Amino acid sequence: MDAPFPRSVVGIDVSKAFLAVCYQASPQLKHLKVPNTKAGFQQLVKVCGTQCLFVMEATGT
C-alpha cells in the first residue's frame, strides 16, 4: 500500500568542486553538473525548483 510521493526527488552527488544532479523531467531522467558554489546552488534551484526533496549521499568524513 504505497502512496505516491508528493514531491519530486532530486539526487545529488556532492564533491568539493561540483554537484552532480539527477532529476526527473517527465518522462525521462535528466543530469546536471553545477559548481559547488553559491551560484551553482542557485542554478540547481532554478532548474529543479523549490518544491523538491533534495537527497545527498552521506559518504566521506
N, C-alpha and C positions, 0 to 999 in steps of 0.2 A: 504494500500500500504506500507507494512513493508518490508524494505530491511534487509537482513541478517546482523547480527553484524559481523564486520570483524575480531574481536579478541575473544579469549576465555575469559569468565568471571570467576573469582575466588572469591568466597565469604569467608570472614574471620571474625570470631567472636573473638574479642580481649579481653583477660583478663590480669591481672597483670602477671600471671605466664606462660600462654600458648596462642598460636594462634590455634584455631580450624578452619580448612580449608575444604571447599567443592569445588571440581573442576570436570570438565568433562573429562574423558578419554574415548573417543568414544568406544562404545555407552553408557557407564554407568557412573554414578556419583561416585566419589571416595572421601574419607575423610582422612584427615591427621591432626595430632596433633603434633605441634612442640613447643619447649620452646620459650617464648617471650624474646629472646636474639639475639645478632648478629648472632650467629651460627645457631639458629633456623630460622632466616630470610634467611640466605644463603641456608639452606636446602629447604625452601619453594621455593625460586627462582630456585634452581637446579631441583626440581620436576616439577614445573609448567611452568618454562621458563620465559623469559623476555618480551615476546610479548603478555602478558595477561593484561586484565583490572582487577585490584585488587580492590574489593569493601568491605569496612568495615562498620560495624554498627556504628551509632553515638548516643550512649547512655552513661549515666554516666555524671560526672562533668568535 
